[in-house]
Amino acid sequence: MKTIEIQLPANCRGRFPFRLATTSFIVPGDYLPNVRGLAPWFDEIELLFFEAAEDFPAPALVDGLVAAHRELGIGYNVHLPVDLPLCDPHAGVRRQAAVRMGAILKALAPLAASTATLHLNLPAPERGASSRRRWQAHAREAVAWILETSGLDGRRLSVETLDYPLEWLADVIEALDLGVCLDFGHLALAGVDWTEAYQRWASRCDILHLHAVQDGRDHHPLDCLGPGQGDVVRNILATFSGTVSLEVFSLPALRRSVAWLAQMESGTATACRNG
């Protein structure tokens, strides 16, 4: 397989006290060309699996990713599909979705991913007190089924911060001993203080999704961080030893983010570049 040649402003592999990752869709192409092109520069790749197609994951893809790991020493973390109705009101639908997710995790087990990030969606109309309690019970039940089906330890699943307070899932996270994924863009859009969120969940936080928000939209490069946000990121990263994923989706955005991190390391990072 032809490797895509990627050039970045700094090599981040083994450079930081945390493991640095980026997404599997930086340049046009499938998973393996991206993984092979990015592997020399990063500790991990965040494998983005957004849809649970009937034939997913293809054994050939898993075999190819395992081969890339063995050949190039690249690690992985997994973003699990977001289209399975894990918290559906109907128990049968929930169970079917959870068993499917568990089977996906079991099929991806040869990748030895550092963590698998999970979305537990909560539609806005269901956020009243009584509806929320039912959703919490459904979420706990679904995750328990996922763990049972996959044989995975709870700490290998990281519940991602979305557009509702993660505190609503605190009982579920603690009861099932789950990990947490703090997504800085989602937190910013929700008006959540990054430092407070990190202090609350640091003991369970296995992965950070790091990207900037600009004009009400996330997944911008890090040189778009607002005033003061760069210092907050620097302070958090100084104490973090898990995985930090630069969750951007283009080579220009990745280059800018890597350059910002290199400048952060040297103490010269600036913020709020337009574009």
QUIURPE-V565580 format. One record per helix or strand of 3 or more residues. SS is the DSSP state (hx for helix, st for strand). FROM is the first residue (numbers start at 1). TO is the last residue. Records with the same first field share a line. If there is no record, write none. Layout:
BEGIN
SS=FROM-TO + FROM-TO
END
This chain:
BEGIN
st=19-23 + 44-48 + 75-79 + 116-118 + 157-160 + 179-183 + 205-210 + 212-214 + 217-220 + 243-246
hx=31-41 + 59-72 + 91-111 + 124-126 + 129-150 + 154-156 + 166-175 + 184-189 + 194-201 + 222-224 + 229-237 + 251-266
END
